[in-house]
Amino acid sequence: MNKSDSERIAGVFERLNYLPAKDMQAADFLVVNACSVRQTAIDRIWGVVKKFSQLKGEKKYTTILTGCLLPGDRIKFRKRFDLVFNIKKLAELENFLRAREGESKEKYFEHLPRYAVNFQAHVPIMTGCNNYCSYCVVPYVRGREISRNVEDILKEIQQLVKNGCKQIDLLGQNVNSYEPDDKKYFSKQNPFQQNFARLLWEINQIQGLQRISFISSHPKDLHDDVIQALTLPKIVNYLHLALQSGDNQVLEKMNRKYTVEDFEKLISKVRKVKPEIAIGTDIIVGFAGETREQFENTLKFYKKIRFDISYNAMFSPRRGTAAAKFDDDVFHEEKKKRWHELQIIMEKATLEINQKYLGKMVSVLIDTKEKDFCDGNSLEMKRVRIKDCQAKPGDIVQVKIKQAREWMLFA
């Protein structure tokens, strides 16, 4: 979502006839797009401010800060930036650049992005979150859930496909709670009742589009219709479903609204309809009050589920969230130790799982071209490197896997 926000920021600049600078020295505007999921990400902005101040020359730079910022953060950074604005109010940036007052367009989705490449595009379908997980700042900085109209989404994707797009990545803080106002726009032939599943079916009908992926999904909203929609021909063979902890007491303290038993049932349903699907997750280690036994429950559960990959993070209290009031009694060194323990288990499991691809043909969307090889993602979101590759970025090729490592398949 952060990358998608940046494309929309670039779209505002481009509409006003600005061009991307080759480097910071050549720029007139320096824009920081912050992610505030963790406190450490906000703290790193001070390093960026220092970097800006070290730029040499007499040239005047205009510095801009946006992204997911709490009100307190915005106040704090206003002294260091020429403009600090809420990412949901891109009109503030446009008005600032025009240096005059104009009609405010506060609807985030009305500002079309400047897409980074033509063969793959991020398409936000909703923004905000209603879940209020105790560690997460997103509901406070993104607001309540707002879903984009079905008609607008389909029109954007249809135009992207006309321009050569082959893969669409649907984005939202919680995509499977998608709830549009124009439900009447869904086809009468649509077989699903749940709205996100219905949207996936509609997008799957678009001629010329070859791949559809989506992120992020909340387990409590993973409806049976969405699970069934995973079998649609253009849906990638990958599901990202955040676990966060393998212990029920920790999950309750996180306000995740499901148990490990619930999560396991969901994975069982998914693998029943799509046995070869790759499954990724997110896990927080060292959450406030997490005991050694509770952490070991996470390790056991991870081994039981056998995820293809996990994005692991050490808990850092985020100001403004419920968890910031909890006693963060797990020392930093212990968090690091637990992170490494989980990482070792993940890497071992990932390597073992990747061995099943040896000798198999996989479909790869090329996104990087070098002299001796090409890189791209398979339908399972596995990174694949192809030797002596004559393809170009945007091509989809069938290749045979010759070697499998933790983070790369070689073909």
C-alpha positions in Angstrom: 0.0 0.0 0.0 2.9 2.3 0.7 4.2 1.8 -2.8 0.7 2.4 -4.2 0.5 5.6 -2.2 3.8 6.7 -3.7 2.5 6.1 -7.2 -0.5 8.4 -6.5 1.9 11.1 -5.1 3.9 10.8 -8.3 0.6 11.0 -10.3 -0.1 14.4 -8.7 3.3 15.8 -9.6 3.1 14.4 -13.2 -0.3 16.0 -13.8 1.3 19.3 -12.9 4.1 18.7 -15.4 6.8 17.8 -12.9 9.3 15.0 -13.8 11.1 12.5 -11.5 14.7 13.8 -10.6 17.6 11.5 -11.3 18.9 12.0 -7.8 18.4 14.1 -4.6 20.9 16.7 -5.7 18.9 17.4 -8.9 15.5 17.5 -7.2 13.4 20.6 -6.4 11.1 18.5 -4.1 12.1 15.8 -1.7 9.1 13.7 -0.6 9.1 11.2 2.3 6.2 8.7 2.3 6.2 7.2 5.8 4.9 3.9 7.1 4.0 4.0 10.8 3.0 0.4 11.4 6.0 0.2 13.8 7.6 3.0 15.8 11.0 2.2 14.4 9.8 3.2 10.9 8.8 6.7 12.2 12.1 7.0 14.1 14.0 6.5 10.9 12.5 9.7 9.5 15.0 11.7 11.6 17.8 10.0 9.7 16.2 11.2 6.5 15.9 14.7 7.8 19.6 14.6 8.6 20.4 13.4 5.1 18.4 16.3 3.7 20.4 18.8 5.8 23.7 17.4 4.4 22.8 18.1 0.8 25.4 20.6 -0.5 24.9 23.7 -2.6 22.8 26.8 -2.3 19.8 25.3 -4.0 16.5 25.6 -2.1 14.8 22.2 -1.6 11.2 21.9 -0.7 10.7 19.0 1.7 7.3 17.2 2.0 6.2 14.5 4.5 3.1 12.3 4.2 2.0 8.7 4.8 0.4 7.1 7.9 1.1 9.7 10.5 -0.5 10.1 13.9 -1.5 13.7 14.7 1.3 13.9 17.3 3.8 12.9 14.7 2.6 15.5 12.2 3.0 18.2 14.8 6.5 17.1 15.7 7.7 16.9 12.1 6.2 20.2 10.9 9.2 22.1 12.1 11.4 20.0 9.8 9.3 19.8 6.6 7.8 22.5 4.4 4.6 20.5 4.1 3.2 17.7 6.2 -0.1 16.3 5.0 -2.4 13.3 5.4 -2.0 10.8 2.6 -5.8 10.5 2.3 -6.0 14.2 1.4 -3.8 14.4 -1.7 -5.5 17.6 -2.7 -3.4 19.3 0.0 -0.3 18.4 -2.0 -1.9 19.6 -5.3 -3.0 22.9 -3.7 0.5 23.4 -2.2 2.2 22.8 -5.6 -0.2 25.2 -7.3 0.5 27.7 -4.6 -3.1 28.8 -4.6 -6.4 27.7 -3.1 -8.4 25.2 -5.1 -11.3 22.9 -4.7 -10.4 20.2 -2.2 -10.7 16.6 -3.5 -10.4 14.6 -0.3 -11.3 11.3 -1.9 -8.0 9.4 -2.1 -9.2 7.1 -5.0 -9.9 10.1 -7.3 -6.1 10.7 -7.7 -4.9 8.2 -10.3 -1.3 7.0 -9.8 1.8 7.1 -12.0 2.3 3.4 -12.4 5.9 2.2 -11.9 5.7 -0.4 -14.7 3.1 -1.1 -17.4 2.9 -4.9 -16.9 2.0 -5.0 -13.2 0.0 -2.6 -11.2 -1.2 -2.0 -7.6 -4.9 -1.3 -7.4 -6.3 -0.2 -4.0 -9.8 -1.4 -3.5 -10.3 -0.2 0.0 -8.5 1.8 2.7 -8.8 2.0 6.4 -9.5 -0.6 9.1 -12.2 -1.3 11.6 -10.4 -4.1 13.5 -8.3 -2.1 16.1 -5.7 -4.8 16.8 -4.1 -3.6 20.0 -0.6 -3.2 18.5 -1.7 -1.4 15.2 -1.9 2.3 14.5 -3.6 1.9 11.1 -7.2 2.6 12.2 -6.0 5.8 13.7 -4.1 7.1 10.7 -6.1 5.6 7.9 -9.5 5.9 9.5 -12.5 3.6 9.2 -12.9 1.2 6.2 -13.9 2.9 3.0 -14.4 0.7 -0.1 -14.0 1.9 -3.6 -16.8 1.4 -6.1 -16.9 -1.7 -8.2 -17.3 0.3 -11.4 -14.2 2.4 -10.8 -12.1 -0.6 -10.0 -13.1 -2.5 -13.1 -12.6 0.6 -15.3 -9.1 1.2 -14.0 -8.1 -2.4 -14.5 -9.6 -2.6 -18.0 -7.6 0.5 -18.9 -4.5 -1.0 -17.4 -4.9 -4.2 -19.4 -5.4 -2.2 -22.6 -2.0 -0.6 -21.8 -0.3 -4.0 -21.5 -0.8 -4.9 -17.8 -0.7 -8.6 -17.1 -0.9 -8.8 -13.3 -3.1 -6.8 -10.9 -2.3 -6.7 -7.2 -5.5 -5.7 -5.2 -4.6 -3.7 -2.1 -6.3 -2.8 1.1 -5.6 -2.9 4.9 -8.3 -5.7 4.9 -9.3 -6.6 1.4 -11.7 -9.3 2.2 -13.9 -6.9 4.2 -14.6 -5.1 0.9 -18.0 -3.5 1.0 -18.8 -1.2 -2.0 -21.8 1.1 -2.3 -22.5 0.0 -5.9 -23.2 -3.7 -5.4 -25.8 -3.5 -8.2 -22.8 -3.3 -10.6 -22.0 -7.0 -10.0 -23.1 -9.2 -12.8 -26.2 -11.3 -12.5 -24.1 -14.3 -13.5 -21.8 -13.8 -10.6 -21.9 -17.0 -8.5 -20.8 -15.5 -5.2 -22.6 -13.7 -2.3 -19.6 -12.3 -0.4 -18.5 -9.0 -1.9 -14.8 -9.5 -2.2 -15.3 -12.9 -3.8 -17.8 -11.3 -6.2 -15.1 -8.6 -7.1 -12.5 -11.3 -7.8 -15.0 -13.1 -10.1 -15.7 -9.9 -12.0 -12.0 -9.1 -12.5 -11.4 -12.7 -13.5 -13.7 -12.0 -16.5 -11.5 -9.2 -18.0 -10.0 -10.4 -21.2 -6.2 -10.1 -21.5 -5.5 -10.0 -17.8 -3.5 -13.0 -16.7 -2.9 -12.8 -13.0 -4.7 -11.5 -9.9 -3.2 -11.3 -6.5 -4.4 -9.5 -3.3 -3.1 -8.4 0.1 -3.8 -8.2 3.1 -6.4 -10.6 4.4 -7.7 -10.8 7.9 -8.5 -14.4 9.1 -11.7 -13.4 10.7 -13.1 -12.2 7.3 -11.9 -15.1 5.2 -15.3 -16.2 4.0 -15.9 -19.5 2.4 -16.8 -17.7 -0.9 -13.3 -16.1 -0.9 -11.7 -19.5 -0.3 -13.7 -20.9 -3.2 -12.7 -17.9 -5.4 -9.0 -18.9 -5.0 -9.7 -21.5 -7.6 -10.6 -18.9 -10.3 -8.2 -19.4 -13.2 -6.4 -16.0 -12.9 -5.9 -16.0 -9.1 -2.3 -16.6 -8.3 -1.4 -19.7 -6.4 -0.6 -17.8 -3.2 -2.5 -16.6 -0.1 -1.1 -14.3 2.5 -2.9 -14.6 5.8 -1.5 -13.0 8.9 -1.3 -15.2 12.0 0.6 -12.8 14.3 0.9 -15.4 17.1 0.4 -19.1 17.7 -0.9 -18.7 21.2 -4.6 -18.0 22.0 -3.9 -15.8 25.0 -1.5 -13.6 23.0 -4.0 -13.4 20.1 -6.7 -12.3 22.6 -4.4 -9.6 24.0 -3.7 -8.5 20.4 -7.5 -8.3 19.8 -7.2 -10.5 16.7 -10.8 -12.0 17.1 -9.8 -15.6 16.2 -8.1 -18.6 17.8 -5.3 -20.8 16.5 -8.0 -23.5 16.1 -10.0 -21.1 13.9 -6.9 -20.3 11.8 -6.0 -23.9 11.4 -9.5 -24.7 10.1 -9.2 -21.9 7.6 -5.9 -23.3 6.3 -7.4 -26.7 6.0 -10.3 -25.3 3.9 -7.9 -23.5 1.7 -5.7 -26.5 1.1 -8.8 -28.7 0.5 -9.9 -26.5 -2.5 -6.3 -25.7 -3.7 -3.9 -28.3 -2.4 -0.7 -26.9 -4.0 -1.3 -23.3 -2.8 1.7 -21.4 -1.2 0.8 -19.7 2.1 2.6 -16.8 3.7 2.0 -15.1 7.0 3.1 -12.4 9.4 4.2 -13.0 13.0 5.1 -10.7 15.9 7.5 -12.0 18.4 8.0 -10.6 21.9 4.6 -9.1 22.2 4.0 -7.3 25.5 3.7 -10.0 28.2 4.5 -12.9 25.9 6.0 -15.7 28.0 8.6 -18.3 26.8 5.8 -20.9 26.7 3.6 -18.7 24.6 6.4 -18.1 22.1 7.1 -21.8 21.9 3.4 -22.3 21.1 4.0 -20.1 18.1 7.0 -22.2 17.0 5.0 -25.4 17.3 2.1 -24.0 15.4 4.4 -22.7 12.7 5.8 -26.2 12.2 2.3 -27.6 12.2 1.0 -25.3 9.5 4.2 -25.3 7.4 4.0 -21.8 5.9 5.9 -21.1 2.7 7.2 -17.9 4.2 6.7 -15.6 7.2 7.4 -11.9 7.6 8.6 -11.8 11.2 8.8 -8.7 13.3 9.9 -7.9 16.9 7.1 -6.1 18.8 7.7 -2.4 19.2 5.1 -0.4 21.2 3.4 2.2 18.9 2.3 5.4 20.5 -1.4 5.8 20.3 -2.3 2.1 20.3 -3.8 0.0 23.2 -0.6 -2.1 23.3 1.5 1.0 24.1 -0.2 1.0 27.6 0.8 -2.7 28.2 3.9 -3.5 30.2 6.5 -4.3 27.4 8.4 -6.7 29.7 10.2 -8.7 27.0 13.7 -7.3 26.8 15.0 -6.3 23.4 17.8 -9.0 23.4 15.1 -11.6 24.2 13.0 -10.3 21.3 16.0 -10.6 19.0 16.7 -14.2 20.2 13.1 -15.2 19.6 13.1 -13.6 16.2 16.2 -15.6 15.2 14.7 -18.8 16.5 11.6 -18.4 14.4 13.7 -17.2 11.4 15.8 -20.4 11.5 12.6 -22.6 11.6 11.1 -20.6 8.8 14.2 -20.8 6.6 14.4 -24.6 7.2 10.8 -25.1 6.3 10.9 -22.8 3.3 14.0 -24.7 1.9 12.2 -28.1 2.4 9.0 -26.8 0.8 10.9 -25.3 -2.2 12.5 -28.7 -3.0 9.1 -29.9 -4.3 9.6 -27.6 -7.3 12.7 -29.3 -8.5 12.2 -30.6 -12.1 8.8 -29.0 -12.3 7.6 -26.4 -14.9 6.5 -23.0 -13.4 5.0 -19.9 -14.9 7.1 -16.8 -14.3 6.3 -13.1 -14.9 9.7 -11.5 -15.7 10.3 -8.2 -14.0 14.1 -7.8 -14.1 16.5 -8.3 -17.0 20.3 -8.6 -16.5 23.1 -9.6 -18.9 23.2 -13.3 -17.8 19.8 -13.9 -16.3 16.2 -12.8 -15.7 14.3 -12.6 -12.4 10.6 -12.8 -11.8 7.8 -14.3 -9.7 6.0 -17.6 -10.1 2.3 -18.0 -9.6 3.2 -19.1 -6.0 5.1 -15.8 -5.5 8.4 -17.7 -5.4 11.3 -15.6 -6.7 12.8 -17.4 -9.8 16.1 -16.7 -11.5 16.4 -17.9 -15.1 19.8 -18.4 -16.7 20.5 -17.4 -20.3 17.1 -15.8 -20.5 16.1 -13.9 -23.6 12.8 -12.7 -22.2 12.1 -9.1 -21.3 10.3 -7.5 -18.4 6.6 -8.1 -18.8 7.0 -11.5 -20.5 5.4 -14.6 -18.9 7.6 -17.7 -19.5 7.3 -21.4 -18.7 10.6 -22.7 -17.1 11.9 -25.8 -15.5 13.3 -25.5 -11.9 16.9 -26.9 -11.6 17.8 -25.8 -8.1 15.9 -24.6 -5.1 17.2 -22.4 -2.3 15.3 -20.6 0.6 14.7 -17.3 -1.3 15.3 -18.2 -4.9 14.4 -21.0 -7.4 16.9 -21.3 -10.3 15.6 -22.3 -13.7 
